[in-house]
């Protein structure tokens, strides 16, 4: 499965209206116009004689036909999920919305009613942990299990059915994160690793994603969705460099990150307690 990772869809200059505030979070937020151009670029590669008909089964990008559309995913659970859902549905697509459970109903985040409506409209709802640790792979075992178990229970109670999908907050994945997810009953876990190859760990299907940032062009989004070699390789290089920076930074990583990039003072990340 090829998956793209978005966060929020907000007007320029209004980045703090949806999802987590701050300059760092804003790097991953796109405008409605940019998001629409991405979706159109993915769809408009249909071969001659077979115009795009809005079906998620008909997607042709990067000179290759794919039997299914890429998974369009959204992390954090920002209120702009409703805007994103409208844009997806106009093209016959569905999204995967991963919700940070502790923030449901707070300023800038989806409400319980929003979550139920998204599910009713056919979108996939999943967990993005409870407190959104930025370095989830460094959390102790008891917190890892609690983050997955409680968030899954909260979302399942809202929807009246089991929620078994999740995505890793902060992109900080370790095998223990997957093991804890399995312990909590999660069966599909989306990571931030830029790959279209899924794999199994502890009975959980791990699915990588290609990251979309505010400067990502429509052409690049379409190429990533198609699995084109160059943009996928570029993301892999950057991703591995970022992993090394986190590893070398150790406990100072979060302090340096906040100093350089800035966050809203009201954000209480799960690993800064």
C-alpha atoms as a printed R data frame, in Angstrom:
    type eleno elety resid chain resno       x      y       z
1   ATOM     1    CA   UNK     A     1   0.000  0.000   0.000
2   ATOM     2    CA   UNK     A     2   1.218  3.499  -0.851
3   ATOM     3    CA   UNK     A     3   0.186  6.103   1.730
4   ATOM     4    CA   UNK     A     4   0.594  9.870   1.950
5   ATOM     5    CA   UNK     A     5   0.729 11.626   5.324
6   ATOM     6    CA   UNK     A     6  -1.052 14.953   5.680
7   ATOM     7    CA   UNK     A     7  -1.966 16.841   8.837
8   ATOM     8    CA   UNK     A     8  -4.236 19.879   8.476
9   ATOM     9    CA   UNK     A     9  -5.886 21.727   5.600
10  ATOM    10    CA   UNK     A    10  -6.104 25.405   6.583
11  ATOM    11    CA   UNK     A    11  -6.059 28.833   5.003
12  ATOM    12    CA   UNK     A    12  -2.702 30.594   4.760
13  ATOM    13    CA   UNK     A    13  -2.060 32.591   7.916
14  ATOM    14    CA   UNK     A    14  -4.602 30.574   9.901
15  ATOM    15    CA   UNK     A    15  -2.403 27.590  10.680
16  ATOM    16    CA   UNK     A    16  -3.154 27.546  14.416
17  ATOM    17    CA   UNK     A    17  -6.905 27.160  13.812
18  ATOM    18    CA   UNK     A    18  -6.580 23.398  13.352
19  ATOM    19    CA   UNK     A    19  -4.401 20.855  15.065
20  ATOM    20    CA   UNK     A    20  -1.364 21.650  17.166
21  ATOM    21    CA   UNK     A    21  -0.163 25.279  17.142
22  ATOM    22    CA   UNK     A    22   3.346 26.501  16.482
23  ATOM    23    CA   UNK     A    23   5.850 26.957  13.691
24  ATOM    24    CA   UNK     A    24   6.898 23.323  13.622
25  ATOM    25    CA   UNK     A    25   3.350 22.008  13.231
26  ATOM    26    CA   UNK     A    26   2.687 24.626  10.535
27  ATOM    27    CA   UNK     A    27   5.345 23.020   8.319
28  ATOM    28    CA   UNK     A    28   2.938 20.136   7.719
29  ATOM    29    CA   UNK     A    29  -0.232 22.155   7.048
30  ATOM    30    CA   UNK     A    30  -1.428 22.860   3.504
31  ATOM    31    CA   UNK     A    31  -4.027 25.252   2.172
32  ATOM    32    CA   UNK     A    32  -7.319 23.997   0.704
33  ATOM    33    CA   UNK     A    33  -6.133 25.113  -2.731
34  ATOM    34    CA   UNK     A    34  -2.874 23.181  -2.448
35  ATOM    35    CA   UNK     A    35  -4.668 20.093  -1.147
36  ATOM    36    CA   UNK     A    36  -7.130 20.223  -4.053
37  ATOM    37    CA   UNK     A    37  -4.235 20.528  -6.511
38  ATOM    38    CA   UNK     A    38  -2.591 17.461  -4.967
39  ATOM    39    CA   UNK     A    39  -5.741 15.372  -5.290
40  ATOM    40    CA   UNK     A    40  -6.295 16.536  -8.858
41  ATOM    41    CA   UNK     A    41  -2.698 15.777  -9.825
42  ATOM    42    CA   UNK     A    42  -3.059 12.255  -8.465
43  ATOM    43    CA   UNK     A    43  -6.330 11.774 -10.334
44  ATOM    44    CA   UNK     A    44  -5.495 13.515 -13.597
45  ATOM    45    CA   UNK     A    45  -2.957 10.963 -14.745
46  ATOM    46    CA   UNK     A    46  -5.706  8.735 -16.139
47  ATOM    47    CA   UNK     A    47  -4.683  7.315 -19.511
48  ATOM    48    CA   UNK     A    48  -6.123  8.628 -22.758
49  ATOM    49    CA   UNK     A    49  -9.516  7.175 -23.486
50  ATOM    50    CA   UNK     A    50 -10.194  6.535 -19.798
51  ATOM    51    CA   UNK     A    51 -10.999  9.880 -18.137
52  ATOM    52    CA   UNK     A    52 -11.056  9.922 -14.379
53  ATOM    53    CA   UNK     A    53 -14.566  9.042 -13.237
54  ATOM    54    CA   UNK     A    54 -14.180  9.720  -9.517
55  ATOM    55    CA   UNK     A    55 -13.813  6.068  -8.590
56  ATOM    56    CA   UNK     A    56 -11.123  5.270  -5.999
57  ATOM    57    CA   UNK     A    57 -10.355  2.164  -8.060
58  ATOM    58    CA   UNK     A    58  -9.323  4.232 -11.089
59  ATOM    59    CA   UNK     A    59  -6.085  6.074 -10.487
60  ATOM    60    CA   UNK     A    60  -3.279  6.479 -12.988
61  ATOM    61    CA   UNK     A    61  -0.193  8.422 -12.010
62  ATOM    62    CA   UNK     A    62   3.469  8.540 -12.944
63  ATOM    63    CA   UNK     A    63   2.876  6.576 -16.177
64  ATOM    64    CA   UNK     A    64   1.693  3.546 -14.218
65  ATOM    65    CA   UNK     A    65  -1.795  2.252 -13.546
66  ATOM    66    CA   UNK     A    66  -2.618  1.274  -9.982
67  ATOM    67    CA   UNK     A    67  -5.623 -0.805  -9.015
68  ATOM    68    CA   UNK     A    68  -6.350  1.331  -5.954
69  ATOM    69    CA   UNK     A    69  -5.899  4.902  -4.837
70  ATOM    70    CA   UNK     A    70  -3.118  5.681  -2.360
71  ATOM    71    CA   UNK     A    71  -4.179  5.929   1.268
72  ATOM    72    CA   UNK     A    72  -4.608  9.603   2.132
73  ATOM    73    CA   UNK     A    73  -3.968  9.903   5.862
74  ATOM    74    CA   UNK     A    74  -4.220 12.755   8.364
75  ATOM    75    CA   UNK     A    75  -2.445 12.850  11.713
76  ATOM    76    CA   UNK     A    76  -3.337 14.706  14.929
77  ATOM    77    CA   UNK     A    77  -7.132 15.021  14.584
78  ATOM    78    CA   UNK     A    78  -7.351 18.705  13.744
79  ATOM    79    CA   UNK     A    79 -10.753 20.303  13.120
80  ATOM    80    CA   UNK     A    80  -9.888 20.774   9.437
81  ATOM    81    CA   UNK     A    81 -10.568 17.065   8.982
82  ATOM    82    CA   UNK     A    82 -14.056 18.065   7.881
83  ATOM    83    CA   UNK     A    83 -12.624 20.310   5.126
84  ATOM    84    CA   UNK     A    84 -10.304 17.543   3.993
85  ATOM    85    CA   UNK     A    85 -13.150 15.022   3.960
86  ATOM    86    CA   UNK     A    86 -15.247 17.283   1.718
87  ATOM    87    CA   UNK     A    87 -12.374 17.595  -0.777
88  ATOM    88    CA   UNK     A    88 -11.783 13.849  -0.797
89  ATOM    89    CA   UNK     A    89 -15.442 13.009  -1.273
90  ATOM    90    CA   UNK     A    90 -15.749 15.345  -4.258
91  ATOM    91    CA   UNK     A    91 -13.261 13.010  -5.946
92  ATOM    92    CA   UNK     A    92 -14.771  9.771  -4.726
93  ATOM    93    CA   UNK     A    93 -11.980  9.182  -2.214
94  ATOM    94    CA   UNK     A    94 -11.911  8.380   1.481
95  ATOM    95    CA   UNK     A    95  -9.369  9.356   4.125
96  ATOM    96    CA   UNK     A    96  -7.740  7.839   7.181
97  ATOM    97    CA   UNK     A    97  -8.056 10.217  10.150
98  ATOM    98    CA   UNK     A    98  -5.847  9.479  13.155
99  ATOM    99    CA   UNK     A    99  -7.082 11.195  16.313
100 ATOM   100    CA   UNK     A   100  -5.106 12.318  19.382
101 ATOM   101    CA   UNK     A   101  -7.636 11.234  21.983
102 ATOM   102    CA   UNK     A   102  -6.780 13.680  24.796
103 ATOM   103    CA   UNK     A   103  -7.516 16.634  22.502
104 ATOM   104    CA   UNK     A   104 -10.960 15.595  21.249
105 ATOM   105    CA   UNK     A   105 -13.342 18.541  21.591
106 ATOM   106    CA   UNK     A   106 -10.640 21.049  22.508
107 ATOM   107    CA   UNK     A   107  -9.835 24.174  20.515
108 ATOM   108    CA   UNK     A   108  -8.686 23.320  16.993
109 ATOM   109    CA   UNK     A   109  -9.538 19.623  17.187
110 ATOM   110    CA   UNK     A   110 -12.411 17.424  16.066
111 ATOM   111    CA   UNK     A   111 -15.365 16.789  18.350
112 ATOM   112    CA   UNK     A   112 -17.011 13.462  19.107
113 ATOM   113    CA   UNK     A   113 -19.778 14.381  16.663
114 ATOM   114    CA   UNK     A   114 -17.178 15.126  13.979
115 ATOM   115    CA   UNK     A   115 -15.615 11.715  14.503
116 ATOM   116    CA   UNK     A   116 -18.962  9.955  14.210
117 ATOM   117    CA   UNK     A   117 -19.799 11.937  11.080
118 ATOM   118    CA   UNK     A   118 -16.486 11.104   9.415
119 ATOM   119    CA   UNK     A   119 -17.045  7.409  10.079
120 ATOM   120    CA   UNK     A   120 -20.633  7.612   8.846
121 ATOM   121    CA   UNK     A   121 -19.363  9.147   5.611
122 ATOM   122    CA   UNK     A   122 -17.059  6.178   5.061
123 ATOM   123    CA   UNK     A   123 -13.724  7.486   6.325
124 ATOM   124    CA   UNK     A   124 -11.402  5.393   8.490
125 ATOM   125    CA   UNK     A   125 -10.896  6.517  12.086
126 ATOM   126    CA   UNK     A   126  -7.773  5.503  13.974
127 ATOM   127    CA   UNK     A   127  -5.721  6.317  17.054
128 ATOM   128    CA   UNK     A   128  -2.836  8.784  17.162
129 ATOM   129    CA   UNK     A   129  -2.183  7.978  20.838
130 ATOM   130    CA   UNK     A   130  -3.678  9.870  23.783
131 ATOM   131    CA   UNK     A   131  -1.093 12.556  24.533
132 ATOM   132    CA   UNK     A   132   1.039 12.647  21.347
133 ATOM   133    CA   UNK     A   133   4.553 11.925  22.640
134 ATOM   134    CA   UNK     A   134   7.085 13.418  20.233
135 ATOM   135    CA   UNK     A   135   9.537 10.605  21.040
136 ATOM   136    CA   UNK     A   136   7.097  7.755  21.475
137 ATOM   137    CA   UNK     A   137   9.789  5.166  20.878
138 ATOM   138    CA   UNK     A   138  11.499  6.387  24.052
139 ATOM   139    CA   UNK     A   139   8.443  6.030  26.304
140 ATOM   140    CA   UNK     A   140   8.481  3.298  28.928
141 ATOM   141    CA   UNK     A   141   6.470  0.154  28.240
142 ATOM   142    CA   UNK     A   142   3.612  1.012  30.592
143 ATOM   143    CA   UNK     A   143   3.060  4.392  28.935
144 ATOM   144    CA   UNK     A   144   3.221  2.879  25.455
145 ATOM   145    CA   UNK     A   145   0.518  0.344  26.253
146 ATOM   146    CA   UNK     A   146  -1.575  3.000  28.004
147 ATOM   147    CA   UNK     A   147  -1.301  5.445  25.078
148 ATOM   148    CA   UNK     A   148  -2.595  2.831  22.626
149 ATOM   149    CA   UNK     A   149  -5.075  1.102  24.931
150 ATOM   150    CA   UNK     A   150  -6.855  4.194  26.262
151 ATOM   151    CA   UNK     A   151  -6.969  6.025  22.921
152 ATOM   152    CA   UNK     A   152  -8.377  2.964  21.213
153 ATOM   153    CA   UNK     A   153 -10.987  2.544  23.978
154 ATOM   154    CA   UNK     A   154 -12.049  6.206  23.747
155 ATOM   155    CA   UNK     A   155 -12.480  6.112  19.966
156 ATOM   156    CA   UNK     A   156 -14.207  2.724  20.023
157 ATOM   157    CA   UNK     A   157 -16.685  4.029  22.598
158 ATOM   158    CA   UNK     A   158 -17.431  7.106  20.452
159 ATOM   159    CA   UNK     A   159 -18.061  5.006  17.339
160 ATOM   160    CA   UNK     A   160 -19.651  1.986  18.995
161 ATOM   161    CA   UNK     A   161 -17.257 -0.359  17.207
162 ATOM   162    CA   UNK     A   162 -13.661 -1.490  17.499
163 ATOM   163    CA   UNK     A   163 -11.001  0.914  16.261
164 ATOM   164    CA   UNK     A   164  -7.977 -1.141  15.243
165 ATOM   165    CA   UNK     A   165  -5.944  1.306  13.093
166 ATOM   166    CA   UNK     A   166  -3.364  3.745  14.436
167 ATOM   167    CA   UNK     A   167  -0.467  5.970  13.420
168 ATOM   168    CA   UNK     A   168   2.728  6.736  15.322
169 ATOM   169    CA   UNK     A   169   2.930 10.314  16.678
170 ATOM   170    CA   UNK     A   170   6.159 12.204  16.165
171 ATOM   171    CA   UNK     A   171   7.425  9.607  13.691
172 ATOM   172    CA   UNK     A   172   9.487  8.003  16.469
173 ATOM   173    CA   UNK     A   173   9.025  4.294  15.805
174 ATOM   174    CA   UNK     A   174  10.704  1.381  17.539
175 ATOM   175    CA   UNK     A   175   9.774 -2.311  17.633
176 ATOM   176    CA   UNK     A   176   8.464 -1.763  21.170
177 ATOM   177    CA   UNK     A   177   5.921  0.737  19.811
178 ATOM   178    CA   UNK     A   178   4.526 -1.974  17.546
179 ATOM   179    CA   UNK     A   179   4.607 -4.573  20.318
180 ATOM   180    CA   UNK     A   180   2.622 -2.270  22.617
181 ATOM   181    CA   UNK     A   181   0.160 -1.567  19.801
182 ATOM   182    CA   UNK     A   182  -0.374 -5.300  19.392
183 ATOM   183    CA   UNK     A   183  -0.888 -5.636  23.143
184 ATOM   184    CA   UNK     A   184  -3.599 -2.971  22.912
185 ATOM   185    CA   UNK     A   185  -5.437 -4.699  20.037
186 ATOM   186    CA   UNK     A   186  -4.221 -2.549  17.136
187 ATOM   187    CA   UNK     A   187  -3.831 -4.511  13.913
188 ATOM   188    CA   UNK     A   188  -2.626 -1.830  11.420
189 ATOM   189    CA   UNK     A   189  -0.031  0.749  12.374
190 ATOM   190    CA   UNK     A   190   0.962  3.564  10.016
191 ATOM   191    CA   UNK     A   191   4.495  4.885  10.519
192 ATOM   192    CA   UNK     A   192   6.387  7.850   9.051
193 ATOM   193    CA   UNK     A   193   8.934  5.698   7.254
194 ATOM   194    CA   UNK     A   194   8.896  6.652   3.542
195 ATOM   195    CA   UNK     A   195   8.195  3.281   1.953
196 ATOM   196    CA   UNK     A   196   5.347  1.593   0.119
197 ATOM   197    CA   UNK     A   197   6.369 -1.839   1.410
198 ATOM   198    CA   UNK     A   198   4.276 -3.069   4.337
199 ATOM   199    CA   UNK     A   199   5.617 -5.593   6.829
200 ATOM   200    CA   UNK     A   200   4.522 -7.572   9.858
201 ATOM   201    CA   UNK     A   201   5.676 -7.229  13.456
202 ATOM   202    CA   UNK     A   202   4.072 -8.811  16.506
203 ATOM   203    CA   UNK     A   203   0.979 -9.550  14.429
204 ATOM   204    CA   UNK     A   204   0.606 -5.876  13.422
205 ATOM   205    CA   UNK     A   205   0.760 -4.726   9.803
206 ATOM   206    CA   UNK     A   206   3.202 -1.812   9.557
207 ATOM   207    CA   UNK     A   207   2.513  0.644   6.723
208 ATOM   208    CA   UNK     A   208   4.954  3.386   5.799
209 ATOM   209    CA   UNK     A   209   3.937  6.818   4.531
210 ATOM   210    CA   UNK     A   210   5.378  9.604   2.423
211 ATOM   211    CA   UNK     A   211   5.305 12.933   4.238
212 ATOM   212    CA   UNK     A   212   3.552 15.954   2.762
213 ATOM   213    CA   UNK     A   213   4.711 19.403   3.846
214 ATOM   214    CA   UNK     A   214   3.400 22.853   3.012
215 ATOM   215    CA   UNK     A   215   5.873 23.312   0.144
216 ATOM   216    CA   UNK     A   216   5.192 19.909  -1.443
217 ATOM   217    CA   UNK     A   217   4.072 20.500  -5.034
218 ATOM   218    CA   UNK     A   218   1.170 18.753  -6.726
219 ATOM   219    CA   UNK     A   219   3.603 17.052  -9.091
220 ATOM   220    CA   UNK     A   220   5.639 15.697  -6.189
221 ATOM   221    CA   UNK     A   221   2.535 14.468  -4.361
222 ATOM   222    CA   UNK     A   222   1.414 12.631  -7.492
223 ATOM   223    CA   UNK     A   223   4.890 11.163  -8.021
224 ATOM   224    CA   UNK     A   224   5.039  9.928  -4.418
225 ATOM   225    CA   UNK     A   225   1.581  8.409  -4.787
226 ATOM   226    CA   UNK     A   226   2.822  6.624  -7.909
227 ATOM   227    CA   UNK     A   227   5.955  5.323  -6.198
228 ATOM   228    CA   UNK     A   228   8.263  7.141  -8.615
229 ATOM   229    CA   UNK     A   229  11.859  6.358  -7.686
230 ATOM   230    CA   UNK     A   230  13.484  9.786  -7.312
231 ATOM   231    CA   UNK     A   231  11.081 11.569  -4.910
232 ATOM   232    CA   UNK     A   232  10.707  8.398  -2.854
233 ATOM   233    CA   UNK     A   233  14.492  8.035  -2.602
234 ATOM   234    CA   UNK     A   234  14.873 11.692  -1.633
235 ATOM   235    CA   UNK     A   235  12.426 11.265   1.226
236 ATOM   236    CA   UNK     A   236  14.240  8.147   2.392
237 ATOM   237    CA   UNK     A   237  17.569 10.019   2.552
238 ATOM   238    CA   UNK     A   238  16.059 12.904   4.525
239 ATOM   239    CA   UNK     A   239  14.197 10.534   6.829
240 ATOM   240    CA   UNK     A   240  17.315  8.562   7.704
241 ATOM   241    CA   UNK     A   241  19.243 11.782   8.362
242 ATOM   242    CA   UNK     A   242  16.495 12.966  10.712
243 ATOM   243    CA   UNK     A   243  16.535  9.634  12.561
244 ATOM   244    CA   UNK     A   244  20.276  9.986  13.090
245 ATOM   245    CA   UNK     A   245  19.814 13.529  14.421
246 ATOM   246    CA   UNK     A   246  17.244 12.296  16.936
247 ATOM   247    CA   UNK     A   247  19.513  9.474  18.034
248 ATOM   248    CA   UNK     A   248  22.546 11.737  18.488
249 ATOM   249    CA   UNK     A   249  20.486 14.430  20.203
250 ATOM   250    CA   UNK     A   250  19.313 12.059  22.896
251 ATOM   251    CA   UNK     A   251  17.410 13.721  25.726
252 ATOM   252    CA   UNK     A   252  18.353 17.165  24.406
253 ATOM   253    CA   UNK     A   253  16.454 16.588  21.151
254 ATOM   254    CA   UNK     A   254  13.121 17.968  22.400
255 ATOM   255    CA   UNK     A   255  14.742 21.008  24.029
256 ATOM   256    CA   UNK     A   256  16.698 21.876  20.887
257 ATOM   257    CA   UNK     A   257  13.623 21.285  18.715
258 ATOM   258    CA   UNK     A   258  11.492 23.642  20.764
259 ATOM   259    CA   UNK     A   259  14.208 26.296  20.877
260 ATOM   260    CA   UNK     A   260  14.790 26.296  17.116
261 ATOM   261    CA   UNK     A   261  11.257 25.797  15.820
262 ATOM   262    CA   UNK     A   262   8.926 26.973  18.551
263 ATOM   263    CA   UNK     A   263   5.598 25.576  19.703
264 ATOM   264    CA   UNK     A   264   2.439 26.957  21.205
265 ATOM   265    CA   UNK     A   265   2.907 27.309  24.949
266 ATOM   266    CA   UNK     A   266  -0.374 25.481  25.528
267 ATOM   267    CA   UNK     A   267   0.872 22.233  23.953
268 ATOM   268    CA   UNK     A   268   1.683 19.537  26.512
269 ATOM   269    CA   UNK     A   269   3.415 16.778  24.577
270 ATOM   270    CA   UNK     A   270   3.146 13.327  26.085
271 ATOM   271    CA   UNK     A   271   6.872 12.966  26.736
272 ATOM   272    CA   UNK     A   272   7.359 16.392  28.345
273 ATOM   273    CA   UNK     A   273   5.458 15.630  31.536
